[in-house]
Amino acid sequence: MTTEKVNLTGARETLLMTLYGKALESRLPHSLLKDHFADEAVRRIDYDFSRLKVDGNLGIGFAIRAKTLDVHVEDFVARNPDAIVLHLGCGLDTRVLRVNLPRDVDWFDVDYPEVIELRRKLYPSPDRYYLVASSLTEPGWLADVPRNRPAIVVAEGLMPYLAADQGPRLLSRLVSHLAGGELMFDAYSRFGLKLLRLNPAVKATGAEVHWAIEDPLELERAVPKLRFVEEVPAYKPEHATHMRWSAKLFVRLWKHIPALRKIGRLLRYRF
């Protein structure tokens, strides 16, 4: 088996954290994600994943979040079979290989050039699948994205790493370019960012987190074309079956205590 050496640092290195967590969860007998592409990628990457200190609970958490986003993408493209999917900061996530897509959907995965190069080596390329090698903060990459079709924009594990002024600017460019659709991403409160900074995996990469969202309506004011639809719990008790008891308890508390839910949740908007 050919191995791929990686040399990623900071926020880029965190993609290895989520990849490894999803691979761990996919090895479970009753896996929610069943992401064998992620598992195979981990086996092919020449990297000491143990330094990230990703355990089974964290892997299950990543899988729950990813599955929730997968379901929303599948629902959107089922309602809009000529849609485009725009996956921001895709990292090494394999969503394009996990979800069921109508044949006329075009999918765009966007990330830094070194990440896209690694994706090309690790994963197959389905039909109507496009890799965009660019920093998201560079406006030019949007030029090749169709603007006359419904779009679903997804970002997973991205927004906290953007500067507080970069996030609204990025979203403003997106909704100005695209004809209309939906946006879904994970967001954290200021307290949530503090907890992220204490996460051993995040600390191991040296990544910095910046952008906190306390009130989802903040974005409506910052990006007037956005309309808040709903707040989706990032974790659901029924998905936490294989977690340790302490993690199960936290997930249940998460569901019932608003302050805990704000730590990290998925936000959905229309534009």
C-alpha positions as CSV (number, residue, x, y, z in Angstrom):
1,M,0.0,0.0,0.0
2,T,1.3,3.4,-1.0
3,T,1.6,5.8,2.0
4,E,1.3,9.5,1.9
5,K,3.5,11.8,4.0
6,V,1.7,14.8,5.4
7,N,3.1,18.0,6.8
8,L,0.2,20.1,8.0
9,T,0.2,22.6,10.9
10,G,-2.2,24.8,12.7
11,A,-5.8,24.8,11.5
12,R,-4.9,22.6,8.5
13,E,-3.7,19.9,10.9
14,T,-7.1,19.7,12.6
15,L,-8.5,18.0,9.5
16,L,-6.4,14.9,10.6
17,M,-8.2,15.0,14.0
18,T,-11.7,14.8,12.4
19,L,-10.5,12.2,9.8
20,Y,-9.1,10.0,12.5
21,G,-12.2,10.3,14.7
22,K,-14.5,9.3,11.9
23,A,-12.2,6.4,11.0
24,L,-12.3,5.2,14.7
25,E,-16.1,5.4,14.8
26,S,-16.4,3.6,11.5
27,R,-14.6,0.6,12.9
28,L,-17.3,0.1,15.5
29,P,-19.7,-2.9,14.9
30,H,-22.7,-0.6,14.8
31,S,-21.1,2.5,13.2
32,L,-23.4,5.4,12.4
33,L,-21.2,6.8,9.7
34,K,-19.7,3.6,8.1
35,D,-17.0,5.7,6.5
36,H,-14.6,3.1,5.2
37,F,-13.0,5.7,2.9
38,A,-11.8,7.6,6.0
39,D,-10.6,4.4,7.6
40,E,-8.6,3.5,4.5
41,A,-7.2,7.0,4.3
42,V,-5.9,6.9,7.9
43,R,-4.1,3.6,7.1
44,R,-2.4,5.2,4.1
45,I,-1.3,8.5,5.7
46,D,2.2,8.5,7.2
47,Y,1.4,10.4,10.4
48,D,1.5,9.8,14.2
49,F,-2.3,10.1,14.9
50,S,-1.7,9.2,18.6
51,R,-0.3,12.7,19.2
52,L,-3.8,14.1,18.6
53,K,-5.3,12.2,21.6
54,V,-8.5,11.5,19.8
55,D,-10.6,8.9,21.7
56,G,-13.7,6.9,20.9
57,N,-16.0,9.4,22.4
58,L,-14.7,12.2,20.3
59,G,-14.8,10.1,17.2
60,I,-18.5,9.3,17.9
61,G,-19.1,13.0,18.4
62,F,-17.6,13.8,15.0
63,A,-19.6,11.0,13.4
64,I,-22.9,12.3,14.9
65,R,-22.2,15.8,13.6
66,A,-21.2,14.5,10.2
67,K,-24.2,12.3,9.8
68,T,-26.6,15.2,10.7
69,L,-25.0,17.3,7.9
70,D,-25.2,14.3,5.5
71,V,-28.9,14.0,6.1
72,H,-29.5,17.7,5.5
73,V,-27.5,17.6,2.3
74,E,-29.4,14.6,1.0
75,D,-32.7,16.2,1.9
76,F,-31.8,19.4,0.0
77,V,-30.6,17.7,-3.2
78,A,-33.7,15.4,-3.1
79,R,-35.8,18.6,-3.2
80,N,-33.5,20.3,-5.7
81,P,-32.1,17.6,-8.1
82,D,-30.3,20.2,-10.2
83,A,-28.5,21.7,-7.2
84,I,-24.9,22.4,-6.5
85,V,-23.3,21.4,-3.2
86,L,-20.5,23.7,-2.0
87,H,-18.4,22.1,0.8
88,L,-16.2,24.8,2.4
89,G,-13.0,23.7,4.1
90,C,-13.7,20.1,3.1
91,G,-10.4,18.8,4.6
92,L,-10.4,15.1,4.1
93,D,-14.1,14.6,4.8
94,T,-15.7,12.1,2.4
95,R,-19.3,13.4,2.4
96,V,-19.4,13.4,-1.4
97,L,-18.8,9.6,-1.3
98,R,-21.2,9.0,1.6
99,V,-24.4,10.7,0.5
100,N,-26.9,9.7,-2.3
101,L,-26.8,12.3,-5.0
102,P,-29.2,12.8,-8.0
103,R,-27.2,12.6,-11.3
104,D,-27.5,16.3,-12.1
105,V,-26.0,17.6,-8.9
106,D,-22.6,19.3,-9.1
107,W,-20.4,19.1,-6.0
108,F,-17.5,21.5,-5.2
109,D,-15.0,20.7,-2.4
110,V,-12.9,23.7,-1.5
111,D,-9.8,23.8,0.6
112,Y,-6.1,24.9,0.6
113,P,-4.0,23.6,-2.4
114,E,-2.0,21.2,-0.2
115,V,-5.2,19.7,1.2
116,I,-6.7,19.3,-2.3
117,E,-3.5,17.7,-3.5
118,L,-3.8,15.1,-0.7
119,R,-7.4,14.4,-1.5
120,R,-6.6,13.6,-5.1
121,K,-4.1,11.0,-3.9
122,L,-6.4,9.4,-1.3
123,Y,-10.0,9.4,-2.8
124,P,-11.8,8.5,-6.0
125,S,-13.4,11.3,-8.0
126,P,-17.1,10.8,-8.8
127,D,-18.8,12.3,-11.9
128,R,-19.6,16.0,-11.6
129,Y,-17.2,16.5,-8.8
130,Y,-14.9,19.5,-8.7
131,L,-11.9,20.2,-6.4
132,V,-11.2,23.9,-5.8
133,A,-7.7,24.6,-4.5
134,S,-7.8,27.9,-2.7
135,S,-8.0,29.7,0.6
136,L,-11.6,30.5,1.3
137,T,-10.7,34.1,2.1
138,E,-9.5,34.6,-1.5
139,P,-12.5,35.9,-3.5
140,G,-11.4,34.5,-6.9
141,W,-12.3,30.9,-6.3
142,L,-16.0,31.5,-6.7
143,A,-15.7,32.5,-10.3
144,D,-16.1,28.9,-11.5
145,V,-19.1,28.1,-9.3
146,P,-22.5,28.2,-11.0
147,R,-24.6,31.1,-9.8
148,N,-28.0,30.3,-11.5
149,R,-28.9,27.1,-9.6
150,P,-30.1,26.3,-6.0
151,A,-27.1,25.6,-3.7
152,I,-26.5,24.1,-0.3
153,V,-23.4,25.4,1.4
154,V,-21.9,23.2,4.1
155,A,-19.0,23.9,6.5
156,E,-18.0,21.4,9.1
157,G,-15.3,22.3,11.7
158,L,-14.4,25.5,9.8
159,M,-16.1,28.6,11.1
160,P,-14.3,28.8,14.6
161,Y,-10.9,29.0,12.8
162,L,-11.9,32.1,10.8
163,A,-11.2,35.5,12.2
164,A,-14.4,37.2,13.5
165,D,-14.5,39.6,10.5
166,Q,-13.6,37.0,7.9
167,G,-16.7,34.8,8.5
168,P,-19.3,37.4,7.6
169,R,-17.3,38.6,4.6
170,L,-17.0,35.1,3.3
171,L,-20.7,34.5,3.7
172,S,-21.6,37.8,2.1
173,R,-19.6,36.9,-1.0
174,L,-21.3,33.5,-1.1
175,V,-24.9,34.7,-0.9
176,S,-24.2,37.5,-3.4
177,H,-22.8,35.1,-5.9
178,L,-25.3,32.2,-5.5
179,A,-28.9,32.4,-6.7
180,G,-30.3,31.0,-3.5
181,G,-30.4,28.0,-1.2
182,E,-29.3,27.0,2.3
183,L,-26.3,27.3,4.5
184,M,-25.4,24.9,7.4
185,F,-22.4,24.9,9.7
186,D,-21.3,24.3,13.2
187,A,-21.0,27.3,15.5
188,Y,-19.6,27.9,19.0
189,S,-20.3,30.4,21.7
190,R,-17.5,32.2,23.4
191,F,-17.5,29.6,26.2
192,G,-17.5,26.9,23.5
193,L,-14.3,28.4,22.0
194,K,-12.7,28.3,25.5
195,L,-13.5,24.6,25.7
196,L,-12.1,24.1,22.1
197,R,-8.9,25.7,23.1
198,L,-8.6,23.2,26.0
199,N,-9.3,20.2,23.7
200,P,-6.1,18.1,23.7
201,A,-6.3,17.5,19.9
202,V,-6.7,21.2,19.1
203,K,-3.8,22.0,21.5
204,A,-1.6,19.4,19.9
205,T,-2.0,21.2,16.5
206,G,-1.5,24.7,17.8
207,A,-4.6,25.8,15.9
208,E,-6.3,29.0,17.1
209,V,-10.0,29.6,17.2
210,H,-11.6,33.0,16.9
211,W,-15.1,33.4,15.7
212,A,-17.9,32.9,18.3
213,I,-21.6,33.2,17.6
214,E,-23.8,33.7,20.6
215,D,-27.0,34.6,18.8
216,P,-27.8,33.1,15.4
217,L,-29.7,36.3,14.5
218,E,-26.3,38.1,14.6
219,L,-25.6,36.8,11.1
220,E,-28.9,38.1,9.7
221,R,-27.7,41.6,10.7
222,A,-24.2,41.1,9.4
223,V,-25.3,39.3,6.2
224,P,-28.7,40.7,5.3
225,K,-29.6,38.1,2.7
226,L,-29.4,35.3,5.3
227,R,-32.5,34.2,7.1
228,F,-32.1,32.0,10.2
229,V,-34.1,28.8,9.9
230,E,-33.2,26.6,12.9
231,E,-30.7,25.5,15.4
232,V,-29.9,21.8,15.2
233,P,-28.4,20.0,18.2
234,A,-24.9,18.8,17.2
235,Y,-25.3,15.7,19.3
236,K,-28.4,13.5,19.9
237,P,-28.8,11.0,22.8
238,E,-30.0,8.2,20.5
239,H,-26.7,8.4,18.6
240,A,-24.5,8.2,21.7
241,T,-25.1,4.5,22.4
242,H,-21.5,3.5,22.3
243,M,-20.1,6.4,24.3
244,R,-18.8,6.0,27.9
245,W,-21.5,6.8,30.5
246,S,-20.0,10.2,31.3
247,A,-20.2,11.3,27.7
248,K,-23.8,9.9,27.4
249,L,-24.8,12.0,30.5
250,F,-23.2,15.1,28.9
251,V,-25.1,14.6,25.7
252,R,-28.4,14.2,27.6
253,L,-27.7,17.4,29.6
254,W,-26.7,19.1,26.3
255,K,-30.2,18.5,25.0
256,H,-32.0,20.0,27.9
257,I,-29.8,22.9,29.1
258,P,-29.8,25.9,26.7
259,A,-26.4,27.3,27.9
260,L,-24.8,23.9,27.1
261,R,-26.5,23.7,23.7
262,K,-24.9,27.1,22.8
263,I,-21.4,25.7,23.3
264,G,-21.6,24.0,20.0
265,R,-24.5,23.5,17.6
266,L,-25.4,23.4,13.9
267,L,-27.0,26.5,12.5
268,R,-29.2,26.5,9.3
269,Y,-30.0,29.5,7.2
270,R,-31.8,30.2,3.9
271,F,-30.7,32.9,1.4
